[in-house]
Amino acid sequence: MAIKRKGMVNLNRPGIFVYGALAAVLIASLFPFYWSFLIGSGDSTTVRDPNMSWIPLGNFFENASTVINADAVNFWKALGNSLIVSTTVSVTTVVLSTLAGYAFAKLRFKGSGGLFIAVIATMAVPVQLGVVPLYIIMSRYGWTGSLWAVIIPALVTAFGVFWMTQYMEQSLPTELIEAARVDGCNMIRTFWHVAVPAVRPAAAMLFLFTFVQSWNNFFWPFIVLDQSNPTLPVALSVLQASYFVDYSLVLAGVLLATVPLLILFVFTGRQLVSGIMAGAVKG
Amino acid sequence: MATTEVEPRPAQYTWRDRLGRWDVKASPYLYIAPFFIVFGLTGLFPIIYTAVISFMDWDSIRNTGEFLGWDNFQYVLNDRQFWIALRNTFSIFLLSSVPQVIIATFIAAMLDHNLRARTFWRMGVLVPYVMMPVAVALIFSQLFGDTYGLINHWLGYIGIGPIAWHIDVIPSHIAIASMVNFRWIGYNALILLAAMQAIPRELYEAAAIDGAGKARRFFSVTLPQIRPTAIFVIITSTIGGLQIFDEPRMFDTTGTGGPDKQWLTITMYMYNTGWGQLNFGRAAAIAWLLFLIILAFGLLNFWLTRRLISSDTSGSK
């Protein structure tokens, strides 16, 4: 009986095994980064040497500058393009999803139920289904190769609308909206002064998820952009195709392309974690 | 005096009233309009257009098509590559989703303790999620190098001969699946962790009083309680997993899915048909077949889910 009591108190206390397992997971998560840094700081033979040193050699900056200055890769342009695309798309997604989510969660209008089901249904549609005609349309209007071709289809997502609707249904009291209306606010002012301040946490999370997703997106940019005006993933595919004989360069480039999001993660990882966990409870 | 003052007011009121009513009626539609316009132009219209093109012999230079009927579908369904791609896609999907859910559940159970530096551990498992699939693929394709790769080197220590990751079918699938797993295990672990934390602690205490040990509590309390969330994770990974492109595309430098199409997936097959051979009609047909496969799989999942949940009387919400 005494043993059971003790067990109850300690039900949730982690032992050495738990910390050990988590440390192993952490090492496995970080290992590929470190390993590419090792290879990226070596020379073309390092990748072929399984007995390589576990301490980085000194060539990383040299390799990195070779990648940055390689004409075929267009590194700075790719970095700038990725920043432009991901920022634009995240801003518009947050703004337009908040507007639509507010309407679905808090306003009464004819057809809202059916239209919301339409939003959910579009989440299950794979990108592949629209890519062929989208490419045909883009090339007809001469947009292939331009960032517009990547930005426009991604201006707003069904997931964003769904996410904001869910959040506002649960966290935005209808009384607040009614009070603002009684005080004489028109619809858009009510939205601006009541809804927008209340949804900031959810909007910040949506921004982060959209940013990460857009930054990492490869399939459509790879189809519609060419190597003279790439985003980072497209530039990486060029890097692999042109420098595959020297993997110290390829992996130095991989690391360069990954660092911006790692920095973002250091500052916003906490929000990403709670966003994923909040989304799961609702989902 | 009183009449002159009162009379204009009703007029003013009706004007404002009308404006207000218009505001109330039209605003919701204005707010949702951007989403539906963007979706209509870049989603719905292309989907319908894909259906039209899939019945055409599309001339990609003049951007016009000639009606063919079911020829594209017939060609694709009779093409050996399509079936190889389908096999590979399912194989990679199974090799990534099954271990993914199991390992993620295990990690979630580890995280579901009174940990010190809780946020640190949670962020730690999420790091791989922010990494580009393309970057992960470039790193892992070297780790899984056939001759000099680190994985083969390590396997050598335990007496497993060098595995031909880039030649044999199943090993190439394992290598590609491990890239997917690397990126998504932590993400899914956090989803499952959220489900675990929603379990009332009294259930564990009651089980402990009844003499259930740690393992028993995990299998008899935790697992049944997180089942709906686990199924949600499986369904979302199905939709994503069947579309896989980035990792197999970057697995070698040619991007064609291997000399014998060992790791050609449906989306790669579609890309090669559309932008390699410039046959947009056939690519559109492949896109529709892929969509139908995902839909069928999703419905199967949904049906299984409902059966599982309704047969479960132990009260998983």
Contacts between the chains, C-beta under 8 A, distances in Angstrom:
chain1	res1	chain2	res2	distance
A	4	B	208	6.6
A	4	B	209	6.4
A	4	B	211	7.1
A	7	B	208	5.4
A	8	B	205	5.7
A	8	B	208	5.3
A	8	B	209	7.2
A	11	B	201	7.9
A	11	B	204	5.7
A	11	B	205	7.0
A	11	B	208	6.1
A	12	B	112	7.8
A	12	B	113	5.5
A	12	B	114	4.8
A	12	B	201	8.0
A	12	B	204	8.0
A	13	B	113	6.9
A	13	B	114	5.8
A	14	B	110	7.7
A	14	B	113	3.8
A	14	B	114	6.7
A	14	B	115	5.7
A	18	B	110	5.2
A	18	B	113	5.5
A	18	B	115	7.5
A	19	B	115	7.9
A	21	B	106	7.8
A	21	B	107	7.8
A	21	B	110	5.1
A	22	B	107	7.7
A	22	B	110	5.3
A	22	B	111	7.2
A	22	B	115	7.7
A	22	B	121	5.3
A	22	B	124	7.5
A	22	B	125	7.8
A	25	B	107	5.7
A	25	B	110	7.6
A	25	B	124	7.2
A	25	B	125	5.7
A	25	B	186	7.6
A	26	B	121	7.3
A	26	B	124	4.3
A	26	B	125	7.2
A	28	B	182	8.0
A	29	B	124	6.2
A	29	B	125	6.3
A	29	B	127	4.9
A	29	B	128	5.2
A	29	B	182	7.9
A	29	B	186	6.5
A	30	B	124	7.9
A	30	B	127	6.5
A	32	B	128	7.7
A	32	B	131	7.8
A	32	B	136	7.0
A	32	B	139	4.8
A	32	B	140	7.1
A	32	B	143	7.3
A	32	B	182	7.1
A	33	B	127	8.0
A	33	B	131	8.0
A	35	B	139	6.9
A	35	B	143	7.0
A	35	B	150	7.3
A	36	B	139	5.1
A	39	B	142	7.2
A	47	B	142	5.7
A	47	B	145	7.5
A	47	B	148	6.7
A	48	B	147	7.6
A	48	B	148	4.1
A	49	B	148	7.2
A	50	B	148	6.2
A	50	B	149	7.8
A	50	B	150	6.0
A	50	B	152	8.0
A	50	B	153	3.6
A	96	B	34	4.5
A	96	B	35	5.9
A	96	B	38	7.6
A	97	B	35	7.3
A	99	B	31	4.2
A	99	B	32	7.4
A	99	B	34	6.9
A	100	B	31	5.7
A	100	B	32	4.5
A	100	B	34	7.1
A	100	B	35	4.6
A	102	B	31	6.2
A	103	B	27	7.4
A	103	B	28	4.2
A	103	B	29	7.8
A	103	B	31	3.9
A	103	B	32	4.9
A	104	B	32	6.9
A	107	B	27	6.8
A	107	B	28	4.2
A	107	B	31	7.5
A	108	B	28	7.7
A	109	B	25	7.3
A	109	B	28	3.9
A	109	B	29	6.6
A	112	B	28	7.0
A	115	B	32	6.6
A	115	B	36	7.5
A	119	B	35	7.2
A	122	B	39	6.0
A	122	B	43	6.1
A	122	B	44	8.0
A	124	B	239	6.3
A	124	B	294	7.5
A	124	B	295	7.6
A	124	B	298	6.4
A	125	B	43	6.9
A	125	B	47	6.7
A	125	B	291	7.2
A	126	B	239	7.3
A	126	B	242	7.9
A	126	B	243	5.1
A	126	B	287	7.9
A	126	B	290	6.5
A	126	B	291	6.1
A	126	B	294	6.0
A	127	B	243	7.4
A	128	B	243	6.2
A	128	B	267	5.7
A	128	B	270	6.1
A	128	B	287	4.8
A	128	B	290	5.6
A	128	B	291	7.4
A	129	B	46	7.5
A	129	B	47	5.2
A	129	B	50	5.7
A	129	B	287	5.1
A	129	B	288	7.1
A	129	B	290	7.6
A	129	B	291	5.0
A	130	B	42	6.9
A	130	B	43	5.9
A	130	B	46	3.5
A	130	B	47	5.4
A	130	B	50	6.4
A	131	B	46	7.6
A	131	B	274	7.8
A	131	B	287	7.0
A	132	B	46	7.6
A	132	B	49	7.9
A	132	B	50	5.6
A	132	B	53	6.0
A	132	B	274	5.9
A	132	B	280	5.2
A	132	B	283	5.2
A	132	B	284	4.7
A	132	B	287	6.3
A	133	B	45	7.5
A	133	B	46	4.2
A	133	B	49	3.6
A	133	B	50	5.5
A	133	B	53	6.2
A	133	B	284	7.6
A	134	B	42	6.4
A	134	B	46	4.8
A	135	B	274	7.7
A	135	B	280	7.9
A	136	B	49	7.7
A	136	B	53	7.6
A	136	B	58	7.8
A	136	B	60	7.9
A	136	B	63	6.1
A	136	B	280	6.8
A	137	B	46	7.4
A	139	B	63	7.2
A	140	B	63	5.7
A	152	B	38	7.6
A	152	B	41	7.9
A	152	B	42	6.3
A	153	B	38	7.6
A	153	B	42	3.8
A	153	B	43	7.8
A	155	B	34	7.5
A	155	B	38	4.8
A	156	B	34	6.1
A	156	B	35	5.0
A	156	B	38	5.1
A	156	B	39	7.7
A	158	B	35	7.6
A	158	B	39	7.1
A	161	B	32	7.9
A	161	B	35	5.4
A	186	B	20	7.2
A	186	B	23	5.4
A	187	B	23	4.9
A	187	B	24	6.5
A	187	B	27	3.9
A	188	B	27	6.9
A	191	B	31	7.6
A	212	B	129	7.4
A	212	B	130	5.5
A	215	B	132	7.2
A	216	B	130	7.8
A	216	B	131	7.6
A	216	B	132	4.5
A	216	B	133	6.2
A	216	B	134	7.7
A	218	B	132	7.3
A	218	B	133	6.4
A	218	B	134	5.3
A	218	B	245	7.4
A	218	B	246	4.7
A	218	B	249	7.9
A	219	B	245	5.2
A	219	B	246	6.8
A	219	B	267	7.3
A	223	B	271	7.3
A	223	B	275	6.3
A	232	B	132	7.2
A	233	B	132	5.4
A	233	B	133	7.9
A	233	B	134	4.4
A	233	B	135	7.8
A	233	B	246	7.7
A	236	B	132	7.2
A	236	B	134	5.0
A	236	B	135	6.4
A	236	B	138	6.6
A	237	B	134	6.4
A	237	B	249	7.8
A	237	B	250	6.6
A	237	B	255	7.8
A	240	B	138	5.9
A	240	B	250	6.5
A	240	B	253	6.1
A	241	B	253	6.1
A	244	B	253	4.4
A	247	B	142	5.9
A	250	B	138	6.1
A	251	B	138	7.0
A	251	B	139	6.7
A	251	B	142	7.3
A	254	B	135	4.6
A	254	B	138	5.2
A	254	B	139	6.3
A	257	B	132	6.5
A	257	B	135	6.0
A	258	B	131	5.7
A	258	B	132	6.7
A	258	B	135	5.3
A	261	B	130	4.5
A	261	B	131	7.2
A	261	B	132	7.9
A	262	B	127	7.7
A	262	B	130	6.8
A	264	B	130	7.3
A	265	B	123	7.6
A	265	B	126	7.8
A	265	B	127	6.7
A	265	B	130	4.9
A	269	B	123	4.1
A	269	B	126	6.3
A	269	B	127	7.8
A	270	B	119	5.9
A	270	B	123	6.7
A	272	B	123	8.0
A	272	B	126	6.2
A	272	B	129	7.6
A	272	B	130	7.9
A	273	B	119	6.9
A	273	B	122	4.7
A	273	B	123	5.9
A	273	B	126	5.9
A	273	B	190	6.1
A	276	B	126	7.4
A	276	B	187	6.3
A	276	B	190	4.6
A	276	B	191	6.1
A	276	B	194	7.6
A	277	B	190	5.5
A	277	B	191	7.2
A	277	B	193	6.6
A	277	B	194	3.9
A	277	B	197	7.9
A	278	B	194	7.5
A	279	B	191	7.6
A	280	B	190	7.2
A	280	B	191	3.9
A	280	B	192	7.7
A	280	B	194	4.0
A	280	B	195	6.3
A	280	B	229	6.3
A	280	B	232	7.8
A	281	B	194	5.3
A	281	B	195	7.5
A	281	B	198	6.2
A	283	B	191	7.7
A	283	B	229	7.7
A	283	B	232	5.5
